[in-house]
């Protein structure tokens, strides 16, 4: 996969003269939301947040896995056994059991008395299994790292598992539960104040677009304050809703993205942990154009190995 290279550094003092303000629509506003998903999130977000504090598993990951594995609580397995995460019996399980076809015709799944028991078992399952140990060194806000790590560690055999989790987290803004309310607001205000009169980032230009590269702890608000933008403008340019998290290495554009990638970027091979939005950011193209160019609707989840057209 080719990444942006040969970037030309620009003087911060001439950046604003390069930019023209254009309104655009957040990529995530295009995604269809389902009431049963919202209802599921409302029902279990409290448990997910409590478990995040206790077990150090992002609440967004817990909710996304629950949504995906249980069909928002409507799957036959969930209704018959309160199993929200598709956890199988394994040799160390001594609790209730239910059988259904999966890898084998009569696979054994764990059965719980109530949903809360399933959430607790899921948290302990991840925190106690050695194969997931490396995930706990990741920041709680790194849902993309967690999603990719779960797939690589073998939580599910679906090649698109990580990318499905990421899409759910971004479509339903589950990342907001990883950093809650006033705590999050105070942190963002402190970061913005810290960098208001001190330039931290170097602006670059590639794909004929001006951008900076996010560092650990960055927010859109802090970068906007640093360069004299309104946060809402950076949200628009980068097609994200307010409060969308940044991770180290993310590109933050200072102008409207384009309808197609520049030459020589003709296509992209999807990797584990990527979403249509993250791919669009990599090449500086609008998310809706990436969907349209590949004749996909907004329900599509990119799967590892898929080849997407960029121009």
Buried (B, 14 or more C-beta within 10 A) or exposed (E): EEEBEEBEEBEBEEBEEEBEEEEBEBBBEBBEEEEEBEEBBEEBBEBBBBBBEEBBBBBBBBBBBBBBBBBBBEBEBBEEBBBBBBBEBEEEBEEBEBBBEBEEEEBBBBBBEEBBBBBBBBBEBBBEEEEBEEBBEBBBBBBBBBBBBBBBBEBBEBBBBBBBBBBBBBBBBBBBBBBEEEEBEEBBBEBBEBBEEEEEBEBBBBBEBBBBBBBEBBBBBBBBBBBEBEBEBBBBBBBBBEBBBBBEEBBBBBBBBBEBBBEEBEEBEBBBBBBBBBBBBBBBBBBBBBBEBBEBEBEBBBBBEBEBEBB
